[in-house]
Amino acid sequence: MKLVLMTKPTFFVEEDKILATLFDEGLDDLHLYKPGSAPMYAERLLTLLPDDYHRRIYVHDHYYLKNEYGLAGIHIDSADKPLPDRYKGKFTRTCMNLDLLKAAKKKAEYVMLKYIFHSQSEPDADQTFNYEDLHEASRRGLIDKHVYALGGMNLENVRVAKDLGFGGVVICGDLWNRFDIHNQQDYRNLLNHFEKLRKTIE
């Protein structure tokens, strides 16, 4: 089972150090998600990260960064939105509907099935699936190694996702809520929690 991290929507001072350490500690993929930000800030962050980690990063916008920095690929925030014109390379998708999941998986490296549980980074985002629906989707083979669980992932819910057969989990609020980007420099608490998450999915 893969462990994937979504960045905080905003940039912050310690970000490159934290991300590099998380890669060192076993992070599989990183999704660079900075909605509404100028591309120069993403370029700066990528420049600060070791080149070896670039091939494990997917970008959610400013797709030219994929080729410029040798990134893993791009992310499409919809189950059926077409790829950019002439794009060739790896991509991932977000899907919020089980009926669209089969088509969304075609050619994608993996699909993030969103709002599995109540989101910890989007307070107004409630889960949109019940356990019975997910169990049936797993039984039918819709949920497999190419589908990653997104939304409300924490130590307890990661175990549920693993039992349902998800190929990976996407962590966001459960990790970032353990570090105050405005007042902290010590991120050991965040790293300790990441280690617990990593051991849970082994």
Solvent accessible surface area in square Angstrom, and as a share of the most:
residue,aa,sasa,rsa
1,M,69,0.31
2,K,99,0.42
3,L,1,0.00
4,V,1,0.00
5,L,1,0.01
6,M,18,0.08
7,T,0,0.00
8,K,42,0.18
9,P,67,0.42
10,T,76,0.44
11,F,57,0.24
12,F,26,0.11
13,V,123,0.71
14,E,19,0.08
15,E,3,0.01
16,D,24,0.12
17,K,105,0.44
18,I,0,0.00
19,L,0,0.00
20,A,19,0.15
21,T,35,0.20
22,L,0,0.00
23,F,6,0.03
24,D,95,0.49
25,E,79,0.35
26,G,34,0.33
27,L,0,0.00
28,D,43,0.22
29,D,24,0.13
30,L,1,0.00
31,H,0,0.00
32,L,6,0.03
33,Y,81,0.31
34,K,4,0.02
35,P,69,0.43
36,G,87,0.84
37,S,25,0.16
38,A,42,0.32
39,P,50,0.31
40,M,124,0.55
41,Y,108,0.41
42,A,4,0.03
43,E,51,0.23
44,R,159,0.58
45,L,8,0.04
46,L,1,0.00
47,T,95,0.55
48,L,81,0.41
49,L,4,0.02
50,P,63,0.40
51,D,112,0.58
52,D,103,0.53
53,Y,30,0.11
54,H,12,0.05
55,R,156,0.57
56,R,58,0.21
57,I,1,0.00
58,Y,9,0.04
59,V,1,0.01
60,H,29,0.13
61,D,48,0.25
62,H,48,0.21
63,Y,63,0.24
64,Y,99,0.38
65,L,1,0.00
66,K,32,0.14
67,N,121,0.62
68,E,106,0.47
69,Y,46,0.18
70,G,46,0.44
71,L,8,0.04
72,A,16,0.12
73,G,0,0.00
74,I,0,0.00
75,H,2,0.01
76,I,3,0.01
77,D,95,0.49
78,S,31,0.20
79,A,13,0.10
80,D,105,0.54
81,K,103,0.44
82,P,105,0.66
83,L,60,0.30
84,P,48,0.30
85,D,123,0.64
86,R,221,0.81
87,Y,40,0.15
88,K,177,0.75
89,G,44,0.42
90,K,108,0.46
91,F,13,0.05
92,T,0,0.00
93,R,25,0.09
94,T,13,0.08
95,C,1,0.01
96,M,102,0.46
97,N,65,0.33
98,L,32,0.16
99,D,129,0.67
100,L,73,0.37
101,L,0,0.00
102,K,138,0.59
103,A,66,0.51
104,A,1,0.01
105,K,35,0.15
106,K,138,0.58
107,K,185,0.78
108,A,10,0.08
109,E,69,0.31
110,Y,9,0.04
111,V,0,0.00
112,M,0,0.00
113,L,0,0.00
114,K,42,0.18
115,Y,34,0.13
116,I,1,0.00
117,F,36,0.15
118,H,104,0.46
119,S,18,0.11
120,Q,69,0.31
121,S,55,0.36
122,E,72,0.32
123,P,123,0.77
124,D,140,0.72
125,A,14,0.11
126,D,87,0.45
127,Q,64,0.29
128,T,83,0.48
129,F,17,0.07
130,N,74,0.38
131,Y,112,0.43
132,E,121,0.54
133,D,63,0.33
134,L,4,0.02
135,H,97,0.43
136,E,67,0.30
137,A,1,0.01
138,S,32,0.21
139,R,162,0.59
140,R,150,0.55
141,G,40,0.38
142,L,17,0.08
143,I,7,0.03
144,D,44,0.23
145,K,146,0.62
146,H,76,0.34
147,V,0,0.00
148,Y,14,0.05
149,A,0,0.00
150,L,15,0.08
151,G,8,0.08
152,G,6,0.06
153,M,5,0.02
154,N,43,0.22
155,L,47,0.24
156,E,123,0.55
157,N,22,0.11
158,V,0,0.00
159,R,129,0.47
160,V,41,0.23
161,A,0,0.00
162,K,80,0.34
163,D,120,0.62
164,L,5,0.02
165,G,36,0.35
166,F,7,0.03
167,G,11,0.10
168,G,0,0.00
169,V,0,0.00
170,V,2,0.01
171,I,3,0.01
172,C,24,0.14
173,G,5,0.05
174,D,7,0.03
175,L,0,0.00
176,W,4,0.01
177,N,101,0.52
178,R,86,0.31
179,F,9,0.04
180,D,56,0.29
181,I,34,0.17
182,H,155,0.69
183,N,124,0.63
184,Q,69,0.31
185,Q,142,0.63
186,D,68,0.35
187,Y,42,0.16
188,R,167,0.61
189,N,85,0.44
190,L,0,0.00
191,L,37,0.18
192,N,92,0.47
193,H,12,0.06
194,F,3,0.01
195,E,47,0.21
196,K,115,0.49
197,L,0,0.00
198,R,61,0.22
199,K,121,0.51
200,T,25,0.15
201,I,10,0.05
202,E,132,0.59
